[in-house]
Amino acid sequence: MERSYEIPYPELGSVLGEQEISVLSRLVTSGENLSGGRCREEFERCFREYLGVPHALSVTSGTVALEIAIRLLDLNEGDEVIATPQTYKASVQPLLNYPVKVRFCDVEPNTLNIDPGHFASLITSRTKAVILVHYGGLPCEMDSIMEIARRHGITVIEDCAHALGAEYRGRKPGALADIGCFSFHSSKNITTLGEGGMITLFDPALAERADRIRSNDADAVYREQARAIGKTTSAHPWMLHPGAAFTHDCSAIRYGGTNATLAEPNAAVGTVQLAKLGRLVSRRAEIAAAYTDVLKQYPGVRMHEGPEPVRHAHHLYTFFADPADGILRDRLVSRLDALGVQMQLRYFPMHLLAEWRARGHTAGECPVAERLWFEQQVNLPCHPAMTDLQVDQVVSRLNTVLGQEVRDTPIASGTTRTAEGWNR
Ligand SMILES: *Cc1c(COP(=O)(O)O)cnc(C)c1O
């Protein structure tokens, strides 16, 4: 039987209310075409303005946004892509469909974001792109990463699924590199009624391709000299007529399109949710500050933070328990669980998933990510619908368990641990 927790790990990352109901009821009774695009264009315009990017294309999920972004790379056999192992599988899963080599880049021990030094060391002449995640809503060290990427002509894809509401040196994730991918799944900082996503881009040609891919159009290279090409291909004779209205032809179809457009009700809710983002993220920040105030009093507890002040979107509240200081993470998590605080540890290192091990990836490839996940990472429930009472309960239970109970003699590295089912 499912256990019920006093403080469950959140399934909902946002709060829906009267405003969403009101735009939905207006739309549903309006007789408007619910695939029409009016609400979609409005949502995309607001998103572009919020982020300060020239192109924002809404799609049906964050996974689809990443799939399309990866398609835009035109990956060929032998090309290489660098990616973070500390993420949800959707960031890297599309790469399984390409004959490319993936190099997982180890993370920094305090941020769980890719380590710029390790990133630089993985670059070869075949590197086409890097896929990074602003883990938990804490922006990556983008100035260093972009400097390295630009020097080597590498496309940078930001997976911003956690980072809506964050800021890095006055700019927002999704506007810090070449392509940004967002998710509006129920669990994220805003939702478009359960599923949804956005791709942000700077390059108009890439934006045009992405737009064609998401709207059932073949992703092709169009050539001006249509008639000349037409003569050598299987065009219908009418297409070659000097007075023909048909003015373009394709010389190379890259891919067929798909339909990944966001429906109007989802987009309309997206616009309302985006307007609430500031409040939703401030509530997350309040909860995070309450946890941090307690945790920082305990030796051996390390906060999830970078070397410089940035605006953390607090999609996840993460901290690290250091076994060298005698805090046993698994015991800490079981004690909190027994006290009604549910835990879901995020995320199992990608390179150790079966699908990546089947492609030759092995333990030891990203030692920092591995050590942190297996021994140190803890995620606490943190979402805007939590009540003050629930926040106080988490705080008092942290105080309880961080006393004597979780402390023990340090465990030797390499000790066998029993999996207790926290990896959900
Ligand atoms: C949620 C998430 C995704 C996938 O988004 P969906 O909208 O659920 O498809 C991708 N990357 C990360 C890091 C995520 O957290």
The ligand as an SDF file (V2000), in Angstrom:
LIG
                    3D

 15 15  0  0  0  0  0  0  0  0999 V2000
   11.2710   17.5640  -16.4610 C   0  0  0  0  0  0  0  0  0  0  0  0
   12.5780   17.5600  -17.1410 C   0  0  0  0  0  0  0  0  0  0  0  0
   12.6930   17.3270  -18.5190 C   0  0  0  0  0  0  0  0  0  0  0  0
   11.5640   16.8330  -19.3710 C   0  0  0  0  0  0  0  0  0  0  0  0
   10.4680   17.6250  -19.4410 O   0  0  0  0  0  0  0  0  0  0  0  0
    9.0160   16.9990  -19.7290 P   0  0  0  0  0  0  0  0  0  0  0  0
    8.2020   18.2260  -19.9540 O   0  0  0  0  0  0  0  0  0  0  0  0
    8.6070   16.2260  -18.5300 O   0  0  0  0  0  0  0  0  0  0  0  0
    9.1140   16.1600  -20.9500 O   0  0  0  0  0  0  0  0  0  0  0  0
   13.9420   17.4480  -19.0960 C   0  0  0  0  0  0  0  0  0  0  0  0
   15.0280   17.7550  -18.3690 N   0  0  0  0  0  0  0  0  0  0  0  0
   14.9600   17.9560  -17.0450 C   0  0  0  0  0  0  0  0  0  0  0  0
   16.2080   18.3080  -16.2980 C   0  0  0  0  0  0  0  0  0  0  0  0
   13.7320   17.8450  -16.3780 C   0  0  0  0  0  0  0  0  0  0  0  0
   13.6890   18.0300  -15.0540 O   0  0  0  0  0  0  0  0  0  0  0  0
  1  2  1  0
  2  3  1  0
  2 14  2  0
  3  4  1  0
  3 10  2  0
  4  5  1  0
  5  6  1  0
  6  7  2  0
  6  8  1  0
  6  9  1  0
 10 11  1  0
 11 12  2  0
 12 13  1  0
 12 14  1  0
 14 15  1  0
M  END
$$$$
